[in-house]
Amino acid sequence: MNKDSVLYAFGAILLGAVGIWFHDFALQWQPVPKGLPAYGMLAYVSGLLLIAGGVAMLSRKGERLGALLLASFFGLWVVALHLPNAIAGWKHIGAWNAPAEFTFATMGGVALFSTGAGAMRGTLAKVARILAGASCIVFGLAHFNYLEFTASMVPAWIPPNQKFWAAVTGAGHLAAGLALVGGYRARLAATLEAAMMACFVVLLHIPLVVAAPSHINWVMLAVASTFTGAAWLVRKHAT
């Protein structure tokens, strides 16, 4: 087992298990139309694919295959489910946040898959770094554009105040994104991005699940864990 892949794999497995348990897709992160034929069955298939990819990543032999499966599946979400809405509302940064989130998740898998890609390794690793960075820039811009909403997500007990941390995390996303896109101290930038996302998991999402184990809270925990794992894989493998 490669310990660098564990969190990414765990996030995918949890997201799949949550989908199967609640008989549904991942809400706004996987906005499949309710009227789609065989909606329920497809939700189960989605969950099983996520679990299969995550489980495969937990073994050395299946790690790259699992990374490819998850990167392909997350990439499909971006292209089929999120980009049409983003293009329709292209003037608003909020429209680009959802495709940026799962582009970021996709790049974790691409970064890991690149390690055994032969002559394509450098190209894939660079693509993973640049697109992960571009995603972080979108996260930062969205934080500032929706500062009040972002602040409302910060636990009120953390000093000095919620708006301060909303601004700090937005600036952190922007700084990490610019460093990754520009290739300047990219490993440090991805490390700090992973650490910040891990803080979201520990300080926000785990307490929410403990307080109210609803579908939305479980999905947010799984998604945030996946993003944290993706940041770590970009840090480890992207050049």
N, C-alpha and C positions, 0 to 999 in steps of 0.2 A: 504494500500500500504506500502510495506517495502522499505524505502528510500535507503537501502543498495543495493537493486536489480535494482534500476532505471537505472543506467548508462549501466549495462550489457544488460538490456532489451532494452534500447534506441538504443544501438549499433546494436543489432539484428534486431530490427524493421527498422532502417534506412538501414541496409544492404539489407533486404528483399525488402523494397520500391525502393531502387536504382536498384535492379535486375529487378523488374517489370517495372520500368520507362524506363530503357535502354534495356529491352527485352533480358537480357543476365545474365550469371553467374558472379561471383565476380573475373573475370580475373584470374591472376596468383594465387590468394588465393583459387580459386575454379576451377582448370584447367580441366574442362569437355571437352572431345574431340568434336570439332565442327561437326564432322561427325556422332555423335551419333543420332540415330533415335529420332524424336520428340524433338530435342534439344530445340527449343523455348518453347514448352509446359513445358518441364522439368524445364527450367529456371523460369517460372512462378510458378510452384509447389514449387521450392526451395524458392522463395521469399515469398510465402504464408506461408510455414513452419516456416521461420524465424520470420515473423510477428506474427504468431500464438503463437510461443514460447515466444516472447517478451511481447506480450499483456497479456498472461496468467501470466507471472511473475509480472505484475503490480497489481495483486489482491492477497490478502492473501490466499484465497482458492485455486487459481490456480498456486501459486508461485512455488511449488516443481514440479508440473507436467510440467510447462513451462521450469524449469531448466533441468528436465530430457530430454525433447524434444530437447532443444538446445544442451545439452551435447552429446546426442546420434547423432544428426545431424552433429555437428562439429567433433565428433569422427569418423563418417563415412568419412568425408572429409580427415582426417588424414590417415585412413587405406586404403581407395580406391583410393584417388587421389594423396597423397603426399608420403606415405611410399615406393611405388614401385620405384619412382624416387630417393628417398634418398638411398635406398638399392643399386640401380644401380650405384650411384655415392658416395658410402659410405666413400671414402677417403677424400672427400672435405667437409669442414664444411658448405659451402654454401648450399649443398644439404640437410642438416638437418635443415636449418632455417625455411623453410615452414612448415614441420611437427611439429617443435617445437612451431611455432606461434599458430597453431590451437590445439595442445595439451594443450597449456596454456589457450586458450579460453575454451576448453572442461573442464578443471579443475575448472574454475569458476562455471560452472553449477554443477559439481560433489560436490564441497564444499558446495554449498547451498542445494543440494538434500540430503546430508549426515545428515542434521539437524533432519530429521524425519525418519531416516533409522533404528531406533531401535538398535539391537545388532551390526549392521554393521556400525553404525555411526563413531566410532573411526577409523575403517579400511579405510572407504571411505575418511574421512577427512585427514588421514595420506597420502593416495595415492595422494589426490589432492595437498597437500603441497609438497610432494617429486617430483611429475612430473612437477608441476609448477616451482619448483626450478631448475630441470634439464633443462627445457625449457629456463629459464633465463640464465643459463650457456651457452647454445648454442647461445642465442642472444649476449651475451658478446663476445664470441669467434668470432662470425661472424662480429661484429663491428670492432674488431681489424684486422681480416683477410681482410676486405674490408674497411679499414679506410678512404681511399680517397673517395669512394662512399658514405660512411656514412657521412663524412664531407660535401659533396655536398648537403646533405639534410638539413643541419643546416642553418637557416636564417643568411645571411651574416652580418646583423646589430648587432648581439649579440656579445659583446666583451668577451674575447680578440680575438679569431679567431675560425673558424669552426672546424679545426682539434682538437683543445683543447677540445671542447665539444663532439666531436665524441669519443675521448679517455675517457672522464669523464663518459659519458653515458655507454660506454662499460664496464668500471670498475664497475659502479653502477649495471649493470645487473649481472656481475660475483659475486659481493659481496652479492647481494640479493639471487642469486641462491644458492650459497654455504650455506648461512644461512638457507634458506628454506629446502634444502636437509638434512642438519645436524640438523635441529630443534633448532638452537641457535638463540634466539631473532627473531623467525620466524614472529611474528606479526609485529614487527618494520620493518623487511625486506620487507614484503609484502606491508606495508603502504608506505614505501619510493619508492618501485617499482610502486605502483599505482600513487603516486605523480609525478614521473618522466614521466610516460606514459600520465598523464593528461597534463603535460607541452607540450608533443609532440602534443596533440590534439589542445591545445590553441595557441601555438606559430608556429606550422607548418601546421597542416591539415586544420584548419578553415580558415586561410589566403589563402591557396591554393584554397579552394573551392570558397571563395569570389572572388579571382582574376580570376579563370578559373573553372567554375562549370562543369567540364568534368566527364565522367564515372570514370576514374581512380582516380580522386581527391575525388569524393564522396565515392568511395569504400574505399580509404585509411582512410578517416574520420570515416566511419562506423566501419572499422576493428580496428582502433586505439581506438575508444570509447569502443568497445567490450573488447579489451585487458585491458583497464583501469578498466572497470567494473569487469572483471574476477580477476584482481589483488586485488581489494577491497573485493570481495567475499572470496577469499582465505585468505585474512587478517582477515576477520570477522569470518569465520567458520572453516578453516582448523586448525588442531592441530599438 
